[in-house]
Amino acid sequence: MAPPFRAHAAWPAHLLGEVWADVTESQVRAVVAEVSRVSSLSPRFTEEVALPLAGWLALRARSGQLAAAFSGPPGSGKSTLARVERLLLERLFGLSVAGFSLDDVYLTKAERSELARDVHPLFMTRGVPGTHDLGLANRLLDDLLRTSSEHPVWVPKFDKLADDRAPRDQWQRIAARVDVVLLDGWFWGAGPGDEASLGAPINAREAREDPDGRWRRRVRAELAGPYQSLFARADVHVQMTAPSWQTTVAWRLHQQLELLGNAGPASEELSTRNAEFLALFQRVVGLPPAREPDLILGLDEHHELGQLNGARFRSA
């Protein structure tokens, strides 16, 4: 049975059948229109990638609760895709979905200030391995997998303008059983990389602010240890990739312009700040995953799907 939409040609045919049997074309049209209203995904990407991905996740969830993680460099759209998948899974398959981003479990400003004082000043800047509360992340995942009306869960929120965790009264309350937990983080699944590569700075900011490599060694140590334990808890890992580092820089700059409501070209000051911020991420973005992702979505510079890979995905 053909699904009520046109999937990307690379999508395995055996994953496009029976799971869609009870979903009508009118339901798909309605939810695609809703996706267009609430996200920046193109209609083409929604139809060719997001919809078949939702069917695959729904199929996996039939055998029990599912934890699915999304990764990709800054600006790739991983958080947007995770939000869209939640909408699709709820509307089309009637599944109960919740989740959180690594951004939601940043260390507080006070905790990062302590790291900056005791370990390295660069740890004041949130984002890299070592700036997250992994104890909170693991407890949150545990709680989401056993939540009920008798045992509700509060999902934290991070206030990026205040650069601190939001007060508890702004957290989201989940009080029903969860079928699918969606997770996202820009370096989810990344391996620690070769220790020998830490010897030389990868860019001008590392050379200037981490000349002795103390910060990058600590980042690697964090990534090699506690983060791997968290990453291993995802049943499915979907990775989005960019064509180049330059594309990542351009994507995030566009993202910043949208947040500022600026439709014109970026100022030189904003472009410089964007590149300086991302310089702290460049080394980790280039690391290979510790374990091959189940599905790799190779994006082109326009955020459309260029390649689709994943041996475990194809054999599902």
Backbone bond lengths (Angstrom), bond angles and torsions (degrees), N, CA, C in turn:
res aa  C-N    CA-C-N  psi(-1)  N-CA   C-N-CA  omega(-1)  CA-C   N-CA-C  phi
1 M - - - 1.465 - - 1.526 109.68 -
2 A 1.331 116.57 127.77 1.462 121.02 179.49 1.522 110.19 -77.81
3 P 1.341 117.49 142.67 1.468 119.83 178.69 1.530 110.49 -72.45
4 P 1.331 118.04 160.92 1.471 121.10 -178.09 1.533 113.00 -82.42
5 F 1.333 117.00 43.12 1.464 122.58 177.40 1.524 107.02 -166.39
6 R 1.328 116.81 173.27 1.459 120.92 179.87 1.519 109.88 -105.97
7 A 1.319 116.40 107.21 1.463 120.47 179.01 1.527 110.22 -79.04
8 H 1.319 115.88 161.04 1.456 120.89 174.60 1.527 109.38 -58.12
9 A 1.323 116.54 144.16 1.466 121.19 -175.21 1.523 112.59 -59.92
10 A 1.334 117.71 -25.49 1.466 120.49 -178.65 1.520 112.82 -80.80
11 W 1.339 117.03 -7.61 1.461 118.92 -177.19 1.526 110.02 -71.92
12 P 1.345 118.84 128.12 1.470 121.14 -178.35 1.533 112.38 -58.75
13 A 1.320 116.26 128.69 1.466 121.53 -175.82 1.525 112.17 -60.40
14 H 1.339 117.37 -32.80 1.471 118.93 -175.80 1.527 112.49 -70.74
15 L 1.344 117.00 -9.86 1.462 119.95 177.85 1.531 112.05 -100.86
16 L 1.314 116.83 10.05 1.461 120.86 -175.62 1.520 112.61 -118.08
17 G 1.303 118.17 18.17 1.454 119.93 -174.67 1.505 115.70 -105.98
18 E 1.316 115.65 -103.58 1.460 123.87 -165.70 1.526 114.69 -56.32
19 V 1.339 117.90 -32.02 1.460 119.84 -177.88 1.532 111.93 -63.49
20 W 1.333 116.88 -21.51 1.457 121.86 -179.28 1.523 113.39 -96.11
21 A 1.317 117.95 5.06 1.467 121.70 -172.10 1.525 113.14 -58.18
22 D 1.328 117.62 -35.36 1.464 120.84 -175.54 1.527 113.74 -98.89
23 V 1.331 116.40 7.20 1.466 120.47 -179.71 1.518 108.78 -102.25
24 T 1.330 116.87 126.41 1.469 121.08 -176.81 1.523 111.14 -92.69
25 E 1.326 114.75 161.69 1.458 120.59 178.13 1.531 110.72 -62.98
26 S 1.315 117.87 -37.08 1.466 120.50 -179.96 1.529 110.60 -66.38
27 Q 1.331 117.83 -36.73 1.463 120.56 176.07 1.525 110.65 -63.25
28 V 1.327 115.33 -42.79 1.464 119.74 179.61 1.521 110.51 -64.01
29 R 1.321 117.54 -45.17 1.461 120.54 179.74 1.528 111.05 -59.13
30 A 1.328 116.21 -42.86 1.466 120.24 -178.32 1.521 111.13 -64.73
31 V 1.322 116.90 -42.91 1.462 118.98 -177.21 1.525 111.28 -73.92
32 V 1.330 118.42 -32.52 1.465 120.98 175.61 1.527 110.10 -64.07
33 A 1.328 116.63 -39.51 1.466 120.26 176.72 1.527 110.64 -63.28
34 E 1.335 116.49 -38.43 1.461 119.99 178.75 1.521 110.92 -67.22
35 V 1.331 116.80 -40.58 1.464 121.04 177.43 1.525 110.04 -59.01
36 S 1.322 116.94 -41.48 1.465 120.98 179.85 1.516 112.10 -62.85
37 R 1.343 116.32 -31.92 1.462 120.38 -179.05 1.531 112.34 -77.01
38 V 1.319 116.92 -31.51 1.471 119.28 -170.52 1.527 114.41 -109.92
39 S 1.327 118.48 0.31 1.462 119.55 -178.60 1.518 110.77 -145.14
40 S 1.331 114.49 170.22 1.460 120.74 179.34 1.525 112.38 -95.71
41 L 1.334 117.46 5.27 1.469 119.03 178.75 1.521 109.73 -64.42
42 S 1.313 116.43 138.40 1.458 119.71 177.06 1.527 109.52 -72.50
43 P 1.339 118.59 152.18 1.471 120.38 175.90 1.523 112.29 -55.09
44 R 1.322 116.13 -36.11 1.470 119.87 179.55 1.521 111.04 -63.95
45 F 1.355 116.99 -46.77 1.462 120.18 -179.65 1.523 110.59 -65.21
46 T 1.318 116.38 -39.10 1.470 120.01 179.36 1.514 110.53 -59.48
47 E 1.346 116.33 -45.98 1.465 120.02 -176.93 1.523 111.87 -74.22
48 E 1.318 116.75 -44.65 1.464 119.90 -172.71 1.529 113.51 -78.81
49 V 1.345 116.89 -27.98 1.461 119.91 -172.83 1.524 113.32 -122.94
50 A 1.342 117.14 -54.56 1.466 119.49 -173.08 1.524 112.31 -63.70
51 L 1.326 117.81 -42.66 1.464 120.17 -179.31 1.526 112.59 -65.45
52 P 1.340 119.38 -52.07 1.475 117.51 178.06 1.521 113.05 -62.75
53 L 1.340 117.14 -31.70 1.464 119.86 176.65 1.523 110.68 -64.42
54 A 1.335 117.15 -39.95 1.461 120.41 177.36 1.517 111.01 -61.94
55 G 1.326 116.67 -40.15 1.464 120.00 177.64 1.519 112.03 -63.62
56 W 1.330 116.32 -40.45 1.466 120.03 178.68 1.522 111.05 -64.69
57 L 1.346 116.97 -43.34 1.462 120.18 178.73 1.528 110.98 -65.12
58 A 1.338 116.42 -40.32 1.469 119.92 177.94 1.524 110.84 -62.61
59 L 1.321 116.01 -38.28 1.465 120.78 177.66 1.518 110.52 -63.84
60 R 1.333 116.91 -43.07 1.460 121.00 178.88 1.528 111.21 -65.69
61 A 1.329 116.85 -34.13 1.465 120.80 -177.32 1.519 112.73 -72.68
62 R 1.320 117.42 -12.47 1.466 119.66 179.35 1.527 112.28 -65.32
63 S 1.321 116.53 -24.98 1.463 119.56 -177.68 1.525 112.56 -91.42
64 G 1.319 117.61 4.19 1.460 121.19 178.45 1.509 111.20 140.37
65 Q 1.317 116.50 178.23 1.462 120.41 -179.47 1.526 110.86 -56.70
66 L 1.321 114.95 141.40 1.463 121.33 -174.15 1.522 110.02 -124.12
67 A 1.339 116.59 133.48 1.459 121.97 171.24 1.525 107.27 -111.28
68 A 1.334 116.31 115.84 1.465 121.60 -176.92 1.518 109.99 -118.23
69 A 1.335 116.63 128.57 1.464 121.69 -177.38 1.519 110.91 -109.97
70 F 1.335 115.72 143.48 1.454 123.20 177.52 1.525 108.75 -119.79
71 S 1.338 116.12 134.73 1.460 119.93 177.31 1.523 109.44 -134.05
72 G 1.318 114.78 166.61 1.456 120.92 179.53 1.510 109.12 162.48
73 P 1.315 118.50 154.12 1.465 120.82 -177.66 1.524 111.44 -63.31
74 P 1.338 117.31 160.76 1.462 119.97 178.87 1.527 111.54 -51.20
75 G 1.334 115.62 134.51 1.457 120.44 178.57 1.512 115.16 85.40
76 S 1.343 117.36 -1.47 1.465 119.74 -176.88 1.517 113.03 -74.81
77 G 1.323 117.72 -21.91 1.459 120.92 -179.60 1.511 114.07 100.94
78 K 1.335 117.76 16.62 1.464 120.15 -177.32 1.525 112.33 -63.87
79 S 1.332 116.96 -42.54 1.467 119.99 179.80 1.521 110.71 -67.66
80 T 1.321 116.54 -38.19 1.470 120.69 176.52 1.516 110.38 -62.72
81 L 1.335 116.78 -45.13 1.466 119.46 179.78 1.519 110.78 -63.13
82 A 1.328 118.10 -40.27 1.460 120.60 178.70 1.531 110.60 -61.61
83 R 1.342 117.39 -42.10 1.468 120.28 178.73 1.526 111.36 -64.78
84 V 1.329 116.05 -39.85 1.465 119.79 179.35 1.526 110.75 -67.08
85 E 1.327 116.95 -40.29 1.462 119.54 178.46 1.526 110.52 -62.14
86 R 1.308 117.15 -36.40 1.469 119.50 176.72 1.527 110.51 -61.14
87 L 1.321 115.92 -46.02 1.465 120.19 179.66 1.529 110.99 -61.02
88 L 1.324 117.18 -45.64 1.464 121.40 -178.25 1.530 111.76 -65.17
89 L 1.318 116.04 -43.01 1.468 119.52 -179.06 1.524 111.39 -65.48
90 E 1.320 116.12 -36.89 1.469 119.52 179.23 1.521 111.55 -73.10
91 R 1.340 116.78 -48.01 1.467 120.54 -173.94 1.533 113.66 -73.56
92 L 1.338 116.21 -40.61 1.459 119.37 -172.78 1.530 113.88 -93.66
93 F 1.335 116.47 -27.07 1.463 118.70 -175.24 1.524 113.28 -120.90
94 G 1.317 117.64 -0.01 1.456 121.42 176.15 1.507 114.37 65.33
95 L 1.326 117.30 26.59 1.464 120.86 -178.89 1.524 110.69 -89.42
96 S 1.316 115.67 150.21 1.461 121.62 174.91 1.526 107.93 -90.59
97 V 1.332 116.03 122.38 1.460 121.13 -171.93 1.529 110.30 -127.60
98 A 1.307 116.03 138.49 1.461 122.33 173.72 1.523 107.11 -146.41
99 G 1.307 116.77 178.31 1.457 118.20 178.24 1.508 112.18 167.27
100 F 1.335 114.83 -174.96 1.459 120.74 178.89 1.515 109.46 -157.73
101 S 1.306 114.79 161.82 1.454 122.73 177.02 1.522 109.15 -105.23
102 L 1.328 116.65 155.59 1.465 118.99 171.79 1.524 110.19 -58.58
103 D 1.335 116.93 -27.18 1.469 120.03 176.32 1.526 111.88 -61.59
104 D 1.328 117.52 -28.26 1.463 121.09 -178.64 1.524 112.50 -73.71
105 V 1.324 117.02 -17.83 1.469 120.10 -174.97 1.529 112.12 -117.20
106 Y 1.337 116.23 29.78 1.458 118.47 171.60 1.524 110.37 -57.78
107 L 1.319 116.39 149.08 1.454 120.40 168.52 1.535 108.97 -59.89
108 T 1.300 116.71 151.37 1.457 120.25 178.08 1.532 109.96 -66.14
109 K 1.324 115.46 166.21 1.469 119.71 178.58 1.533 110.56 -59.81
110 A 1.326 116.53 -40.44 1.465 119.57 -179.89 1.531 111.33 -64.46
111 E 1.337 116.81 -39.52 1.467 120.42 -179.96 1.524 110.88 -68.33
112 R 1.324 117.22 -37.98 1.461 119.62 177.85 1.527 111.37 -72.17
113 S 1.312 116.37 -31.80 1.471 119.47 175.46 1.529 110.56 -62.81
114 E 1.327 115.41 -38.74 1.464 120.01 178.14 1.529 110.95 -65.63
115 L 1.358 116.12 -42.42 1.470 120.40 176.36 1.526 110.63 -61.48
116 A 1.330 115.67 -43.41 1.463 120.19 -179.31 1.520 111.14 -61.65
117 R 1.331 116.16 -36.56 1.463 120.87 -179.96 1.525 112.03 -74.42
118 D 1.338 116.26 -43.42 1.460 120.72 -170.95 1.522 114.67 -91.83
119 V 1.351 117.28 -25.30 1.470 119.95 -174.88 1.526 111.63 -115.71
120 H 1.344 116.25 -59.60 1.472 119.86 -179.50 1.518 109.06 -166.98
121 P 1.333 118.11 138.38 1.470 120.98 -178.80 1.530 114.42 -56.93
122 L 1.333 118.14 -27.99 1.465 120.05 -177.60 1.527 112.76 -67.08
123 F 1.325 118.37 -16.47 1.458 119.98 178.42 1.530 112.80 -74.62
124 M 1.321 116.35 -2.45 1.465 118.49 172.06 1.525 110.09 -70.73
125 T 1.330 116.53 -27.88 1.464 121.47 179.93 1.519 109.53 -83.63
126 R 1.314 117.02 117.77 1.469 121.34 -177.54 1.526 110.35 -72.06
127 G 1.344 114.75 153.63 1.456 119.28 172.41 1.510 114.89 133.36
128 V 1.331 117.98 -44.84 1.463 120.18 -175.10 1.530 110.69 -83.61
129 P 1.334 117.80 162.98 1.463 120.11 174.11 1.530 110.82 -52.69
130 G 1.333 114.97 133.28 1.456 120.88 -176.85 1.511 113.04 109.24
131 T 1.355 116.66 -10.99 1.467 119.93 -178.75 1.532 112.01 -109.01
132 H 1.327 116.92 18.09 1.465 121.24 179.51 1.525 110.74 -118.81
133 D 1.310 115.28 152.57 1.466 122.01 176.04 1.534 106.81 -91.21
134 L 1.328 116.44 92.81 1.463 120.68 -175.11 1.527 111.94 -73.99
135 G 1.320 117.36 -26.47 1.459 119.33 173.66 1.518 110.14 -62.28
136 L 1.330 116.22 -44.80 1.462 121.09 176.76 1.520 110.72 -62.53
137 A 1.332 118.09 -42.96 1.459 121.62 -179.09 1.526 111.45 -60.84
138 N 1.324 117.07 -45.12 1.466 120.03 -179.40 1.526 112.01 -68.29
139 R 1.333 116.97 -40.32 1.469 119.28 177.70 1.527 110.47 -64.78
140 L 1.318 115.85 -38.88 1.457 120.24 -179.32 1.524 110.65 -64.59
141 L 1.321 117.06 -42.84 1.459 120.17 178.03 1.529 110.25 -64.57
142 D 1.323 117.35 -42.83 1.470 120.60 175.87 1.525 110.45 -56.69
143 D 1.312 115.98 -47.86 1.457 120.49 -175.38 1.528 111.84 -66.45
144 L 1.334 117.18 -39.38 1.461 120.14 -179.81 1.522 111.70 -65.00
145 L 1.318 117.07 -31.06 1.461 120.58 -179.49 1.530 112.83 -79.74
146 R 1.344 117.54 -6.62 1.461 118.82 178.02 1.536 112.05 -132.93
147 T 1.325 116.25 18.40 1.460 119.09 -177.75 1.525 111.94 -70.24
148 S 1.324 115.18 153.76 1.462 122.67 178.30 1.519 107.47 -159.79
149 S 1.322 117.14 176.84 1.464 120.18 178.27 1.527 110.84 -62.09
150 E 1.341 116.31 -29.61 1.463 120.24 178.88 1.530 111.99 -81.64
151 H 1.344 116.46 -22.54 1.461 120.78 -178.04 1.533 109.59 -131.32
152 P 1.336 117.34 73.89 1.467 120.76 -179.33 1.534 111.63 -69.81
153 V 1.318 114.69 161.03 1.458 121.88 -179.47 1.527 108.60 -124.42
154 W 1.326 116.68 140.59 1.464 121.14 174.49 1.530 107.97 -107.78
155 V 1.332 115.97 119.23 1.465 121.68 179.59 1.526 108.54 -90.01
156 P 1.329 117.81 121.53 1.464 120.19 -175.91 1.520 112.96 -67.54
157 K 1.314 114.58 161.95 1.459 122.81 177.36 1.514 108.19 -131.73
158 F 1.327 116.48 139.27 1.464 120.46 177.85 1.519 108.69 -106.68
159 D 1.317 116.56 130.06 1.458 122.89 179.35 1.532 108.03 -91.86
160 K 1.336 116.39 102.49 1.464 119.34 -174.80 1.522 112.48 -71.33
161 L 1.317 117.31 -27.05 1.460 119.25 177.29 1.529 110.71 -68.52
162 A 1.338 115.54 -40.29 1.474 119.92 177.47 1.520 111.69 -82.96
163 D 1.345 116.32 -10.96 1.464 122.12 -176.86 1.528 111.24 56.82
164 D 1.335 115.58 40.23 1.460 119.65 -177.98 1.522 109.60 -155.78
165 R 1.318 116.05 161.63 1.463 120.82 177.46 1.527 109.84 -65.02
166 A 1.322 115.62 134.96 1.460 120.17 -179.44 1.525 110.05 -69.69
167 P 1.338 117.21 155.46 1.473 120.27 176.59 1.522 110.81 -59.15
168 R 1.324 116.00 152.67 1.466 121.23 -175.11 1.529 113.15 -59.08
169 D 1.333 117.48 -28.87 1.463 118.52 -179.04 1.531 112.79 -70.71
170 Q 1.343 117.02 -6.48 1.459 121.13 175.15 1.530 112.59 -100.77
171 W 1.327 117.09 -0.23 1.461 120.37 179.71 1.533 110.27 -76.38
172 Q 1.325 115.98 158.58 1.469 120.82 179.35 1.526 110.26 -88.11
173 R 1.316 116.00 134.78 1.463 120.96 179.52 1.527 109.53 -99.41
174 I 1.321 116.66 127.31 1.471 123.49 176.73 1.519 106.86 -114.47
175 A 1.330 116.30 124.05 1.470 119.36 -175.59 1.514 111.90 -135.64
176 A 1.323 117.03 38.03 1.466 121.63 175.84 1.523 108.16 -147.04
177 R 1.316 115.69 157.66 1.463 119.32 179.67 1.526 109.64 -57.71
178 V 1.325 116.89 139.52 1.461 122.67 -178.71 1.524 109.31 -106.45
179 D 1.331 115.98 126.78 1.469 120.74 177.35 1.525 111.53 -85.45
180 V 1.333 115.99 -40.13 1.470 121.08 -177.00 1.518 109.13 -131.37
181 V 1.338 116.18 127.34 1.464 122.18 173.76 1.529 107.08 -104.10
182 L 1.334 115.83 120.26 1.461 121.16 178.84 1.528 109.11 -101.70
183 L 1.324 116.00 127.93 1.459 123.40 -178.15 1.524 108.71 -120.06
184 D 1.312 117.18 148.93 1.461 117.39 172.55 1.518 111.17 -149.10
185 G 1.311 114.05 148.11 1.459 121.32 179.10 1.517 108.29 -167.36
186 W 1.320 117.12 138.74 1.472 118.55 -171.94 1.517 112.55 -63.24
187 F 1.340 119.10 -29.22 1.474 119.49 179.28 1.533 111.88 -113.23
188 W 1.331 117.10 20.47 1.466 119.40 179.03 1.536 109.52 -54.41
189 G 1.324 116.20 130.22 1.461 121.14 177.33 1.509 115.59 87.87
190 A 1.335 118.71 -8.48 1.467 120.75 -177.65 1.514 111.36 -66.04
191 G 1.324 116.64 139.32 1.455 121.49 172.99 1.519 110.15 -82.47
192 P 1.339 117.64 168.30 1.474 120.37 -176.37 1.521 114.36 -74.39
193 G 1.336 117.63 -19.08 1.456 120.07 -178.09 1.524 112.53 79.37
194 D 1.300 114.77 177.21 1.458 122.46 -176.37 1.532 110.05 -79.24
195 E 1.317 116.20 127.21 1.466 120.09 -179.70 1.519 111.75 -60.92
196 A 1.331 116.50 -31.34 1.469 119.94 -178.88 1.526 111.54 -64.25
197 S 1.331 117.30 -23.73 1.467 120.43 -177.89 1.525 112.02 -72.59
198 L 1.332 117.49 -11.01 1.461 120.68 -177.65 1.526 112.90 -77.47
199 G 1.304 116.44 -11.65 1.458 119.56 -174.25 1.516 113.73 -62.84
200 A 1.327 116.91 -40.86 1.461 119.76 -176.42 1.527 110.86 -108.47
201 P 1.322 118.57 139.76 1.464 120.71 176.07 1.519 110.68 -61.73
202 I 1.335 116.02 148.16 1.456 119.80 -178.26 1.521 111.85 -93.50
203 N 1.335 116.71 -16.55 1.463 120.16 179.65 1.537 108.82 -155.97
204 A 1.327 115.52 177.94 1.470 120.58 -174.70 1.521 112.26 -65.10
205 R 1.342 117.50 -34.37 1.464 118.47 -178.35 1.524 110.92 -68.82
206 E 1.332 117.37 -41.40 1.468 118.79 175.48 1.526 110.58 -60.10
207 A 1.332 116.16 -42.63 1.467 119.56 -179.06 1.525 111.35 -62.53
208 R 1.317 115.69 -37.05 1.460 120.63 -176.12 1.527 112.87 -80.08
209 E 1.350 117.37 -42.17 1.465 120.39 -170.75 1.531 114.01 -107.46
210 D 1.332 117.09 -10.07 1.467 120.14 177.23 1.528 109.50 -136.84
211 P 1.337 117.88 54.20 1.472 120.18 -173.54 1.522 113.98 -61.70
212 D 1.347 117.35 -31.02 1.464 119.29 -178.53 1.528 113.03 -92.75
213 G 1.340 118.18 -1.32 1.466 121.86 176.45 1.513 114.91 79.23
214 R 1.325 117.50 9.53 1.466 120.40 -176.74 1.535 111.82 -63.09
215 W 1.305 116.80 -42.43 1.477 121.18 -179.35 1.522 110.45 -66.79
216 R 1.341 117.36 -48.59 1.462 118.80 -176.51 1.525 112.35 -68.31
217 R 1.343 118.10 -29.40 1.465 119.28 175.11 1.527 110.93 -67.45
218 R 1.319 116.47 -39.01 1.469 119.76 178.90 1.534 110.25 -68.18
219 V 1.324 117.87 -40.51 1.466 121.57 177.14 1.528 109.60 -58.66
220 R 1.325 116.61 -45.05 1.466 119.60 179.84 1.518 111.45 -64.20
221 A 1.333 117.18 -42.26 1.463 120.57 -179.94 1.524 111.20 -61.76
222 E 1.318 116.72 -41.21 1.461 120.61 177.61 1.530 110.17 -63.24
223 L 1.314 115.99 -45.24 1.461 120.12 -177.86 1.524 111.50 -67.09
224 A 1.312 117.05 -33.65 1.469 120.90 -178.68 1.521 112.41 -72.31
225 G 1.330 116.71 -24.77 1.457 119.52 -174.64 1.506 115.07 -104.91
226 P 1.344 117.71 -97.99 1.466 120.64 -170.42 1.530 115.45 -62.18
227 Y 1.316 117.63 -29.18 1.475 118.37 179.67 1.524 111.39 -67.24
228 Q 1.318 117.03 -36.25 1.464 119.23 -179.24 1.530 111.46 -62.69
229 S 1.327 116.76 -35.60 1.465 120.52 178.18 1.520 110.72 -64.36
230 L 1.333 116.77 -39.31 1.464 120.08 177.30 1.519 110.80 -68.76
231 F 1.330 117.32 -46.11 1.461 120.51 -178.57 1.529 111.60 -58.01
232 A 1.332 116.44 -36.68 1.467 120.71 -176.56 1.523 111.96 -66.48
233 R 1.309 118.22 -13.77 1.457 120.72 -177.15 1.538 112.97 -81.52
234 A 1.305 117.22 -12.33 1.471 119.90 177.52 1.526 109.43 -77.94
235 D 1.329 116.52 131.22 1.468 120.97 176.94 1.517 111.14 -75.11
236 V 1.331 116.79 -28.31 1.457 123.31 -177.15 1.523 108.37 -137.24
237 H 1.326 116.72 138.55 1.464 121.47 176.58 1.524 108.91 -126.90
238 V 1.333 116.30 119.13 1.460 123.05 176.67 1.526 107.58 -108.98
239 Q 1.325 116.28 119.82 1.460 120.97 -177.85 1.524 110.48 -110.43
240 M 1.341 116.11 133.46 1.451 122.06 173.58 1.524 107.96 -104.61
241 T 1.329 117.56 137.03 1.457 120.52 -178.53 1.524 110.30 -123.37
242 A 1.334 115.08 152.49 1.467 122.36 178.50 1.529 109.58 -102.84
243 P 1.327 117.74 155.65 1.472 119.73 178.98 1.521 113.44 -65.01
244 S 1.352 117.45 -28.61 1.460 120.49 -176.48 1.527 109.27 -164.28
245 W 1.333 115.58 167.56 1.459 119.72 175.47 1.534 110.23 -65.71
246 Q 1.320 117.40 -36.39 1.460 120.73 178.80 1.529 110.85 -61.22
247 T 1.333 116.61 -36.40 1.459 120.04 177.25 1.526 110.41 -65.69
248 T 1.319 117.14 -41.13 1.468 121.01 177.68 1.522 110.67 -59.06
249 V 1.327 117.25 -45.12 1.467 121.18 179.15 1.530 110.21 -60.88
250 A 1.333 116.69 -42.74 1.464 120.94 -179.74 1.526 111.00 -67.28
251 W 1.335 117.49 -39.74 1.475 121.18 179.43 1.521 110.41 -61.84
252 R 1.321 116.84 -46.10 1.457 118.60 -177.23 1.534 111.33 -68.98
253 L 1.317 116.59 -33.89 1.461 119.46 177.03 1.526 110.07 -64.11
254 H 1.319 116.78 -42.46 1.469 120.76 176.65 1.524 110.69 -61.19
255 Q 1.318 115.63 -40.55 1.463 121.56 178.12 1.533 110.56 -60.79
256 Q 1.328 116.84 -42.16 1.460 121.11 178.82 1.527 111.64 -65.18
257 L 1.322 116.57 -39.41 1.461 120.53 177.96 1.525 111.00 -63.15
258 E 1.333 116.35 -40.37 1.466 120.03 178.36 1.522 110.98 -63.83
259 L 1.333 116.81 -41.61 1.461 120.39 179.22 1.522 111.46 -62.87
260 L 1.338 115.57 -32.89 1.459 120.42 179.99 1.528 112.60 -85.26
261 G 1.349 116.22 -5.45 1.457 120.24 -178.23 1.518 112.56 70.46
262 N 1.316 116.02 29.65 1.465 121.85 -176.97 1.529 109.63 -106.05
263 A 1.316 117.01 114.54 1.465 120.68 -178.63 1.522 112.30 -89.97
264 G 1.329 117.52 -9.81 1.453 120.98 -176.88 1.512 112.48 -88.41
265 P 1.329 117.07 -174.92 1.468 120.82 178.36 1.531 110.57 -67.88
266 A 1.307 116.38 153.32 1.462 121.30 -179.33 1.521 110.69 -73.68
267 S 1.315 115.01 145.83 1.458 119.50 175.34 1.520 109.36 -71.39
268 E 1.317 115.67 161.30 1.466 119.48 178.05 1.524 110.43 -62.03
269 E 1.336 116.68 -37.06 1.466 120.67 179.93 1.525 111.44 -63.64
270 L 1.348 116.83 -45.51 1.464 120.29 -179.84 1.526 110.60 -65.73
271 S 1.312 116.59 -41.07 1.470 120.38 178.96 1.525 111.15 -61.30
272 T 1.331 115.76 -41.37 1.464 120.08 179.74 1.516 111.42 -66.86
273 R 1.334 116.57 -44.18 1.472 120.16 178.78 1.527 110.59 -62.06
274 N 1.310 117.06 -40.49 1.465 121.32 -179.94 1.531 110.35 -62.74
275 A 1.323 116.76 -46.79 1.468 120.58 -178.94 1.524 111.35 -65.66
276 E 1.345 117.01 -38.60 1.462 120.84 178.97 1.529 111.38 -65.51
277 F 1.324 116.16 -41.60 1.468 120.01 178.81 1.527 110.25 -63.09
278 L 1.322 116.64 -47.95 1.462 120.06 -176.44 1.526 112.61 -69.44
279 A 1.322 118.13 -18.87 1.462 119.72 178.63 1.526 111.67 -57.80
280 L 1.349 116.48 -29.85 1.467 120.03 178.39 1.521 112.11 -73.18
281 F 1.321 118.05 -15.27 1.453 122.84 -177.43 1.532 112.06 -99.74
282 Q 1.331 117.20 -17.97 1.466 120.88 -168.92 1.521 112.88 -57.76
283 R 1.329 117.19 -42.66 1.462 119.95 -177.26 1.535 110.98 -62.56
284 V 1.330 117.07 -44.63 1.465 120.49 -176.83 1.531 111.01 -73.34
285 V 1.331 117.45 -35.62 1.470 120.05 177.29 1.528 110.49 -57.11
286 G 1.322 116.74 -35.16 1.461 120.19 -177.13 1.514 115.13 -82.20
287 L 1.334 118.53 -1.06 1.472 120.39 -177.81 1.526 111.59 -78.03
288 P 1.314 118.11 140.05 1.463 120.24 174.92 1.521 110.45 -73.04
289 P 1.326 117.55 154.48 1.467 119.92 178.68 1.520 111.30 -67.23
290 A 1.335 115.97 149.37 1.463 120.71 177.73 1.524 110.14 -67.56
291 R 1.309 116.00 -30.66 1.465 122.77 179.65 1.522 107.09 -138.63
292 E 1.315 117.02 138.48 1.462 119.81 -177.31 1.532 110.52 -56.87
293 P 1.332 117.53 127.42 1.468 119.45 176.99 1.526 110.88 -59.90
294 D 1.315 115.96 153.68 1.465 119.66 177.51 1.524 111.33 -67.78
295 L 1.336 116.09 -33.19 1.454 121.08 -178.36 1.519 108.62 -145.20
296 I 1.330 117.11 131.02 1.461 122.53 177.53 1.523 108.47 -116.96
297 L 1.326 115.74 120.18 1.460 121.96 177.17 1.521 107.47 -101.02
298 G 1.333 116.39 103.01 1.462 120.98 179.08 1.520 110.00 -83.68
299 L 1.320 117.03 108.87 1.459 121.32 -175.83 1.525 111.62 -89.74
300 D 1.339 116.01 149.99 1.457 119.70 170.79 1.527 108.53 -89.78
301 E 1.314 117.16 -178.96 1.465 120.05 -174.41 1.522 113.21 -65.66
302 H 1.344 116.79 -15.76 1.465 121.23 179.62 1.529 112.61 -98.03
303 H 1.321 117.57 13.02 1.466 123.75 -179.72 1.528 112.90 69.61
304 E 1.310 118.59 18.36 1.460 120.81 174.20 1.525 108.69 -96.71
305 L 1.339 115.85 159.93 1.465 120.32 -177.08 1.522 110.37 -75.32
306 G 1.333 115.66 123.18 1.456 120.56 175.86 1.515 111.43 -99.47
307 Q 1.353 116.24 -43.52 1.459 121.73 -179.69 1.512 109.78 -138.53
308 L 1.326 115.36 151.62 1.462 121.86 176.73 1.519 107.43 -131.55
309 N 1.343 115.95 122.94 1.454 120.98 -177.19 1.531 110.11 -135.88
310 G 1.314 115.13 160.93 1.462 120.97 176.01 1.506 111.39 146.42
311 A 1.349 115.23 102.91 1.468 119.52 -177.38 1.517 112.28 -63.26
312 R 1.338 116.85 -44.41 1.465 119.10 -178.84 1.525 111.31 -67.19
313 F 1.317 115.69 -33.87 1.455 120.65 177.84 1.535 109.95 -64.37
314 R 1.315 116.75 -46.58 1.469 120.31 -176.32 1.533 111.85 -66.46
315 S 1.329 115.89 -29.25 1.462 118.75 -177.74 1.535 112.76 -91.00
316 A 1.330 116.20 2.99 1.475 119.58 -177.61 1.529 111.30 -63.55
